[in-house]
Amino acid sequence: MKEQILTNEAIREFLLGRVSEEERHRIELIFLTDPALKERILVAEQQLVDDYLDGSLSDNDRKNFLLQYSQTTAQKEELGIAQFTQELLAKRAAESRELVVPARSFWRRLATPRFLVPIAVAAVLVIVLGVFWLKWQTTKQQHLAIEQEMAQLNTPESIKQTTPRVVLELAPITSRSIGPQSELVRRPDLGVVELKLRLIQTEATRYNAKLERVDDSESLSVNSLQINNNHTIQLRVPARVLVKGLYKLTLTGMTADGTTSSVQEYQFTVREE
């Protein structure tokens, strides 16, 4: 699928989850490699959120939107805060337009509702920003806790002592050849998933890994991964952090003197059982 024939309507259908699994994989793959398409999808996603908040979505579109964007507690909180802020600002703006106050002294004007409206809006915005800040702090702490857990899972001692129930073997993606996507079926009983990464021969003595979902701005990192005798890297990830979607894993090789020797990329998809 070329970027130029991916219409705005097709992007909207993709965001609403109304495309086939094959079509979703194709768009997600282009999302990884085409910055222009990525920007179009992000803009369309913001417009979709605005349409939801404005109440301009059809009943069917609203139903599909909620299925896609209110699956987790964090998504529900973000939508709720955005909706609350939009409604409050609209109400205050309407009140400000309706009020007409004759000229008077500064101190008397300070006590009028017209002057108090911007102050009230500012106060509420401070509260909303405070909620976002607390949420960001909580999310940051959770993110750090997950990275610490992954670091512990990937120590040489931990890898020797435990055997994961699921092992997904991945080969590097090259510019010449992009094969079928490896797929992980996520089940409730999965504890830890091992990604076995095949390496291209380099001078690296250790590797740093960064795992990210293509439609998410956050990533998880694990450093100083060791090379196995069969020239692979074992990367273990808590299954609970892998949600439905396309994932990109970047493996950066480091030499003994701390310089970068190579960068290899891998992809896989996660789907629910």
C-alpha positions in Angstrom: 0.0 0.0 0.0 1.5 3.4 -1.0 1.1 6.4 1.2 -0.5 8.5 -1.5 -3.4 6.1 -2.0 -4.1 5.8 1.7 -7.1 8.2 1.9 -8.2 10.1 5.0 -11.3 7.9 5.1 -9.1 4.8 5.1 -7.0 6.2 8.0 -10.2 7.0 9.9 -11.5 3.4 9.4 -8.1 2.1 10.6 -8.2 4.3 13.8 -11.8 3.1 14.5 -10.7 -0.5 14.2 -12.8 -1.3 11.2 -10.2 -2.8 8.9 -9.1 -6.4 8.4 -6.2 -7.8 10.4 -4.1 -7.9 7.2 -4.9 -4.3 6.4 -4.1 -3.2 9.9 -0.7 -4.9 9.7 0.1 -3.2 6.4 -0.8 0.2 7.7 1.2 -0.3 10.9 4.2 -1.4 8.8 4.1 1.7 6.7 3.6 3.8 9.9 7.1 2.5 10.9 8.8 3.6 7.7 6.9 6.6 6.3 7.2 9.8 8.4 4.6 11.6 6.3 2.0 8.9 6.8 2.8 8.7 10.5 2.1 12.5 10.8 -1.2 12.1 8.9 -2.3 9.3 11.2 -1.5 11.3 14.3 -3.4 14.3 13.0 -6.4 12.2 12.1 -6.3 10.6 15.5 -6.4 14.0 17.2 -9.3 15.0 15.0 -11.1 11.9 15.9 -10.7 12.6 19.6 -12.0 16.2 19.0 -15.0 14.8 17.2 -15.8 12.5 20.0 -15.5 15.3 22.6 -17.7 17.6 20.4 -20.3 14.9 20.2 -20.2 14.9 16.4 -19.5 11.2 15.9 -22.3 8.9 14.7 -23.6 6.3 17.2 -21.6 3.6 15.3 -18.4 5.7 15.2 -18.7 6.6 18.9 -19.1 2.9 19.7 -16.0 1.9 17.7 -14.1 4.9 19.1 -14.7 3.8 22.7 -13.7 0.2 21.9 -10.4 1.5 20.6 -9.6 4.4 23.0 -11.1 3.4 26.4 -9.7 -0.1 26.9 -7.4 0.8 29.7 -7.9 2.9 32.9 -5.3 5.4 31.7 -7.1 5.9 28.4 -10.4 6.5 30.3 -8.8 9.0 32.6 -7.3 10.9 29.7 -10.6 11.1 27.9 -12.4 12.2 31.0 -10.0 15.0 31.8 -10.0 16.2 28.2 -13.8 16.2 28.1 -14.0 18.0 31.5 -11.6 20.7 30.4 -13.3 21.3 27.1 -16.7 21.6 28.7 -15.5 24.0 31.4 -13.7 26.3 29.0 -16.7 26.4 26.7 -19.0 27.3 29.6 -16.7 30.0 31.0 -16.2 31.5 27.5 -19.9 31.7 27.0 -20.4 33.4 30.4 -17.6 35.9 29.6 -19.3 36.9 26.3 -22.7 37.4 27.9 -21.5 39.7 30.8 -21.3 43.5 30.1 -20.0 45.6 33.0 -19.9 49.4 33.0 -16.6 51.3 33.6 -15.6 51.5 37.3 -12.6 51.5 39.4 -10.1 48.7 39.2 -10.9 47.3 42.7 -14.7 47.3 42.0 -14.1 45.6 38.6 -11.9 43.0 40.4 -14.9 42.0 42.4 -17.3 41.6 39.4 -18.1 38.2 37.9 -16.7 39.3 34.6 -13.3 39.7 36.1 -13.6 36.6 38.2 -14.4 34.3 35.2 -10.8 34.3 33.8 -9.5 33.7 37.3 -11.9 30.8 37.8 -10.8 29.3 34.5 -7.1 29.8 35.4 -7.7 28.1 38.7 -9.4 25.1 37.1 -6.7 24.8 34.6 -4.1 24.8 37.4 -6.1 21.9 39.0 -6.3 20.0 35.7 -2.6 20.5 35.0 -2.0 19.3 38.6 -4.0 16.2 37.8 -2.0 15.6 34.7 1.3 16.1 36.6 0.3 13.6 39.2 -0.8 11.2 36.6 2.5 11.7 34.7 4.5 11.1 37.9 2.6 7.9 38.6 3.0 6.7 35.1 6.8 7.6 35.3 7.1 5.6 38.5 5.3 2.6 36.9 7.5 2.8 33.8 10.7 2.8 35.9 9.3 -0.1 38.0 8.7 -2.2 34.8 12.2 -1.4 33.5 13.7 -2.5 36.8 11.7 -5.7 36.6 12.9 -6.3 33.1 16.5 -5.6 34.1 16.2 -8.3 36.8 14.5 -10.8 34.4 17.5 -10.4 32.1 20.4 -10.9 34.4 22.5 -13.9 33.6 21.5 -15.6 36.9 17.8 -15.1 36.2 18.1 -16.5 32.7 19.9 -19.6 33.9 17.5 -20.3 36.7 14.1 -19.9 34.9 12.6 -21.1 31.6 9.8 -19.0 30.0 6.7 -20.8 28.7 6.8 -18.9 25.4 9.8 -18.2 23.2 9.4 -16.0 20.1 12.3 -16.2 17.7 13.0 -13.0 15.6 15.3 -12.3 12.8 16.6 -8.8 12.0 14.7 -6.7 9.5 16.8 -5.6 6.5 16.0 -2.8 3.9 16.0 -5.5 1.2 13.7 -8.0 2.7 10.8 -7.7 5.1 9.3 -11.1 5.7 6.0 -12.1 7.4 5.4 -10.7 10.9 6.2 -13.0 13.8 3.2 -13.2 16.1 2.6 -13.6 19.8 -0.7 -14.7 21.0 -1.3 -13.1 24.4 -3.0 -15.3 27.0 -4.0 -14.4 30.6 -1.8 -17.2 32.0 1.4 -16.0 30.4 4.0 -14.7 32.9 7.2 -14.0 31.0 7.8 -14.0 27.2 11.3 -14.5 25.8 12.3 -12.8 22.6 15.2 -14.8 21.0 16.9 -12.3 18.7 19.2 -13.6 15.9 22.2 -11.4 15.4 24.1 -10.2 12.4 27.9 -10.7 13.0 29.4 -7.6 14.6 32.2 -6.6 16.9 29.7 -5.9 19.7 30.4 -7.4 23.1 27.0 -6.5 24.6 23.7 -5.0 23.4 21.2 -2.4 24.6 17.5 -3.1 23.6 14.6 -0.7 23.2 11.1 -2.1 22.8 8.2 0.1 21.6 4.7 -0.2 20.2 4.4 1.7 16.9 1.4 3.7 17.9 2.7 4.6 21.4 5.3 7.2 22.4 6.6 5.3 25.3 9.4 2.6 25.2 11.0 0.1 27.5 14.8 -0.2 27.6 17.2 -2.9 28.9 21.0 -2.5 28.7 24.0 -4.7 28.7 22.4 -7.8 27.3 24.9 -10.6 26.7 25.5 -12.7 23.6 24.8 -16.4 23.8 27.0 -19.1 22.4 24.6 -19.6 19.5 25.0 -15.9 18.5 21.5 -14.8 19.8 20.3 -12.4 22.4 17.6 -13.5 25.0 15.3 -10.7 26.0 12.6 -11.5 28.5 9.6 -9.2 28.9 6.6 -9.4 31.3 3.7 -10.6 29.2 1.3 -8.1 30.9 3.1 -5.1 29.3 2.5 -6.4 25.8 -0.9 -5.3 24.5 -2.4 -5.8 21.0 -0.5 -4.1 18.2 2.7 -4.0 16.2 6.0 -3.8 18.1 9.5 -2.6 17.0 12.6 -3.7 18.9 15.9 -1.9 18.3 19.0 -3.7 19.3 22.2 -1.5 19.6 25.5 -3.2 19.7 28.2 -1.8 22.0 31.9 -2.5 21.7 34.3 -2.9 24.7 35.3 0.8 24.6 31.6 1.9 24.7 31.1 2.9 21.0 28.2 1.8 18.9 29.1 -1.0 16.5 25.7 -1.8 14.9 21.9 -1.2 15.1 19.5 -4.0 14.3 15.7 -3.8 14.2 13.1 -6.5 14.7 9.3 -6.5 14.5 6.5 -8.7 15.9 2.8 -8.4 16.5 0.7 -9.2 19.6 -2.9 -10.3 19.4 -5.3 -11.4 22.0 -6.2 -15.1 22.3 
